[in-house]
C-alpha cells in the first residue's frame, strides 16, 4: 500500500490545547522505587502486556508507553488506570481499554510509512486517545459532542502541551470539513452506518477505522480504505462502543 497522504497545514480557527507550565520533577525521595503511577515502568508493563496480546507496531507501542493514562481517569479509579479495562469518565461515557485503543491505531497505521498526516478523531472523550494519536500523526483534530467531556479533555491534555492536538466542540457525525481531507479518521462510537460526511472528508489513500453495527445487531470494527476506484471495506472483530449520536449537548 502506498504511503498515506500527509496534510500538515494548520488552521487559525482551531482551538488548541492551551500550554501549561511543565510539571515539577519528582525527586528520588518522592518515589524511591520508581513504581508509582508517574513511573514509566508501570506504563512499560502495560506495553509488554499489549505486545503479548499481539500488538506489533513499534510506533503504537511507543506511543502507548509515552502517555500517562492515569491522568485521564477519575481519581477513585486511578489504581486501575493501567489495567486492560474500560473505565467510566462521566456522562455515560468510558475510556476505552488500552488494547482497543492500540488495536485501532495500529489499524490506522497499517501500510503507512512514518507518521500519519492529519487525523480526525470522532469522540474526544477524556482526551486519552487524542494524546496517543499525537505521537503517530502530524496533526490531530478531535471533536466531542458533549460539552462536559470537551472541557474535561481540555483540562486533561493541558498538562501534556501537545501543540499538534486541536479540540473541537461539535457534532461528530458531521466531521470537520474545514480540516479535510484527512489521512485517517477514527471513531470512538458506532452506528448502523458510517456517516457520509466521514467518507467525503477522507482523503484518497486514507483509512477510516470505526465500530459499526453488523447485520446480526452486534458491533464490529470496520476498516474503510478510500481509493481512486472507490471504497474498500473490511469487517473485523467484535467490539463494544457507545452508540453514535448526532447533535451536541
C-alpha positions as CSV (number, residue, x, y, z in Angstrom):
1,X,0.0,0.0,0.0
2,X,1.3,3.4,-0.9
3,X,2.2,5.8,1.9
4,X,-0.8,7.6,3.4
5,X,-1.1,11.3,2.4
6,X,0.1,13.9,4.9
7,X,-1.6,17.2,5.4
8,X,0.4,19.3,7.9
9,X,-1.5,22.6,7.3
10,X,-2.6,24.4,10.4
11,X,-5.8,26.5,10.7
12,X,-6.0,29.7,12.7
13,X,-9.7,28.9,13.6
14,X,-8.9,25.8,15.7
15,X,-9.0,25.7,19.5
16,X,-5.6,24.3,20.5
17,X,-4.7,22.8,23.8
18,X,-3.5,25.6,26.0
19,X,0.1,25.5,27.0
20,X,0.8,24.8,30.6
21,X,3.8,25.0,32.9
22,X,6.0,21.9,32.9
23,X,5.3,19.8,36.0
24,X,7.9,19.8,38.7
25,X,10.3,17.0,38.5
26,X,10.0,14.3,41.2
27,X,12.9,13.8,43.4
28,X,14.3,10.4,44.3
29,X,12.9,10.7,47.8
30,X,9.4,11.3,46.4
31,X,9.3,7.9,44.7
32,X,12.4,6.0,45.5
33,X,11.3,2.8,43.9
34,X,10.0,4.4,40.7
35,X,6.9,2.3,40.9
36,X,4.2,5.0,41.3
37,X,1.7,5.8,38.6
38,X,4.1,8.5,37.3
39,X,6.7,5.9,36.6
40,X,7.5,4.8,33.1
41,X,8.0,1.3,34.4
42,X,4.2,1.0,35.1
43,X,3.4,2.0,31.5
44,X,6.0,-0.3,30.1
45,X,4.4,-3.2,31.9
46,X,1.2,-2.3,30.2
47,X,3.0,-2.1,26.9
48,X,4.5,-5.6,27.5
49,X,1.1,-7.0,28.0
50,X,-0.2,-5.3,24.8
51,X,2.7,-6.9,22.9
52,X,1.9,-10.3,24.4
53,X,-1.7,-9.8,23.2
54,X,-0.5,-9.4,19.6
55,X,0.1,-5.7,19.2
56,X,3.2,-5.4,17.0
57,X,3.6,-1.9,15.6
58,X,6.6,-0.2,17.5
59,X,5.1,3.2,16.8
60,X,1.9,2.3,18.6
61,X,3.7,0.6,21.5
62,X,6.0,3.5,22.0
63,X,3.0,6.0,22.0
64,X,1.1,3.8,24.5
65,X,4.1,3.8,26.7
66,X,4.6,7.5,26.5
67,X,1.1,8.7,27.5
68,X,0.2,8.6,31.2
69,X,-3.2,7.0,31.2
70,X,-3.8,7.6,34.9
71,X,-4.1,11.4,34.2
72,X,-7.3,10.7,32.2
73,X,-9.3,8.6,34.7
74,X,-11.3,9.6,37.8
75,X,-9.3,9.8,41.0
76,X,-11.3,6.9,42.6
77,X,-10.3,4.6,39.7
78,X,-6.7,5.7,39.3
79,X,-5.3,2.4,40.6
80,X,-7.0,0.7,37.7
81,X,-5.6,3.1,35.0
82,X,-3.1,0.6,33.6
83,X,-5.3,-2.5,33.6
84,X,-6.7,-3.6,30.3
85,X,-10.2,-2.4,31.1
86,X,-12.6,0.4,30.1
87,X,-13.4,2.8,32.9
88,X,-16.2,5.4,33.3
89,X,-15.3,9.0,32.6
90,X,-18.7,10.6,33.3
91,X,-21.8,11.5,31.3
92,X,-22.4,7.8,30.5
93,X,-19.1,7.5,28.6
94,X,-16.0,5.4,29.1
95,X,-12.3,5.5,28.3
96,X,-11.6,2.5,26.0
97,X,-9.4,-0.4,27.0
98,X,-5.7,0.1,26.2
99,X,-5.8,-2.9,23.9
100,X,-8.7,-1.5,21.9
101,X,-7.0,1.9,21.6
102,X,-3.8,0.3,20.5
103,X,-5.5,-2.0,18.1
104,X,-7.5,0.7,16.3
105,X,-4.4,3.0,16.0
106,X,-2.4,0.1,14.7
107,X,-5.0,-0.5,12.0
108,X,-4.8,3.2,11.1
109,X,-1.1,3.0,10.7
110,X,-1.1,-0.3,8.7
111,X,0.7,0.2,5.4
112,X,1.8,3.8,6.3
113,X,5.5,4.8,6.5
114,X,6.4,7.0,9.4
115,X,3.7,9.3,10.9
116,X,0.3,9.8,9.5
117,X,-0.7,13.2,8.3
118,X,-3.8,14.9,9.6
119,X,-6.2,12.7,11.6
120,X,-9.8,13.3,12.6
121,X,-11.0,11.7,15.8
122,X,-14.7,11.4,16.4
123,X,-15.4,11.4,20.2
124,X,-12.7,13.0,22.2
125,X,-14.0,11.6,25.5
126,X,-11.4,12.3,28.2
127,X,-8.7,13.0,25.6
128,X,-6.6,9.9,26.1
129,X,-6.8,8.6,22.6
130,X,-6.0,12.0,21.2
131,X,-2.9,12.1,23.3
132,X,-1.8,8.7,21.9
133,X,-2.6,9.8,18.3
134,X,-0.5,12.9,18.8
135,X,2.6,10.7,18.8
136,X,1.8,9.0,15.5
137,X,0.2,11.8,13.5
138,X,1.3,15.2,12.3
139,X,-2.0,16.8,13.3
140,X,-4.9,15.6,15.4
141,X,-8.4,17.2,15.2
142,X,-10.7,15.7,17.8
143,X,-14.3,16.5,18.0
144,X,-16.7,15.9,21.0
145,X,-20.4,16.5,21.2
146,X,-20.7,16.6,25.0
147,X,-19.6,19.9,26.4
148,X,-18.7,18.5,29.7
149,X,-16.3,16.0,28.2
150,X,-14.9,18.5,25.8
151,X,-13.9,20.7,28.8
152,X,-12.6,17.6,30.7
153,X,-10.4,16.7,27.8
154,X,-9.0,20.3,27.6
155,X,-8.2,20.1,31.3
156,X,-6.6,16.6,31.0
157,X,-4.5,17.5,27.9
158,X,-3.2,20.8,29.2
159,X,-0.5,19.0,31.2
160,X,0.9,17.5,28.0
161,X,1.2,20.7,26.0
162,X,0.5,19.0,22.7
163,X,0.8,21.6,20.0
164,X,-0.5,19.3,17.3
165,X,-3.8,18.5,19.0
166,X,-6.8,20.6,18.3
167,X,-10.0,20.1,20.3
168,X,-13.4,20.9,18.8
169,X,-16.8,21.0,20.3
170,X,-19.5,19.9,17.8
171,X,-21.5,17.1,16.2
172,X,-19.0,14.4,15.3
173,X,-21.4,12.9,12.7
174,X,-20.7,16.0,10.6
175,X,-17.0,15.5,10.8
176,X,-14.9,18.7,10.4
177,X,-14.9,19.8,6.7
178,X,-12.6,22.8,7.3
179,X,-9.7,20.3,8.1
180,X,-10.5,17.9,5.3
181,X,-9.2,15.9,3.6
182,X,-7.9,13.6,6.3
183,X,-5.2,10.9,6.1
184,X,-7.1,8.9,8.7
185,X,-10.4,9.1,10.6
186,X,-11.0,7.1,13.8
187,X,-14.3,6.9,15.8
188,X,-15.0,6.1,19.4
189,X,-18.7,5.5,18.8
190,X,-20.6,3.2,16.4
191,X,-23.8,3.3,14.5
192,X,-25.6,1.2,11.9
193,X,-24.0,3.1,9.0
194,X,-20.9,5.3,8.5
195,X,-21.8,9.0,8.1
196,X,-21.4,10.1,4.5
197,X,-19.5,13.2,5.8
198,X,-16.7,11.0,7.1
199,X,-16.4,9.2,3.8
200,X,-16.4,12.6,1.9
201,X,-13.7,14.0,4.2
202,X,-11.4,11.1,4.0
203,X,-8.5,11.6,1.6
204,X,-7.9,9.3,-1.4
205,X,-5.3,6.8,0.0
206,X,-6.7,7.4,3.5
207,X,-8.1,5.0,6.0
208,X,-11.1,5.1,8.4
209,X,-11.4,2.8,11.4
210,X,-14.7,2.8,13.3
211,X,-17.1,0.4,15.1
212,X,-20.3,-0.3,13.2
213,X,-23.4,-2.4,13.8
214,X,-23.5,-5.5,11.7
215,X,-26.4,-7.5,10.3
216,X,-26.5,-9.5,13.5
217,X,-27.1,-6.4,15.5
218,X,-23.6,-6.6,17.1
219,X,-20.8,-4.1,16.8
220,X,-17.6,-4.9,14.9
221,X,-14.6,-2.9,13.8
222,X,-14.8,-1.7,10.3
223,X,-11.8,-0.6,8.2
224,X,-12.5,1.5,5.1
225,X,-9.8,2.4,2.6
226,X,-10.5,5.2,0.1
227,X,-9.0,4.5,-3.3
228,X,-9.3,6.1,-6.7
229,X,-11.8,3.4,-7.6
230,X,-13.9,3.9,-4.5
231,X,-14.1,2.4,-1.0
232,X,-12.8,-0.9,0.2
233,X,-14.4,-2.2,3.4
234,X,-13.3,-4.9,5.8
235,X,-15.2,-6.0,8.9
236,X,-13.0,-7.3,11.7
237,X,-13.5,-8.5,15.3
238,X,-16.5,-7.8,17.6
239,X,-16.2,-4.7,19.8
240,X,-18.4,-2.8,22.2
241,X,-18.6,1.0,22.0
242,X,-21.1,3.6,23.0
243,X,-23.7,4.4,20.3
244,X,-23.0,7.1,17.7
245,X,-25.3,10.1,18.3
246,X,-25.9,13.3,16.5
247,X,-26.2,16.8,17.8
248,X,-24.5,18.5,20.8
249,X,-25.3,18.5,24.5
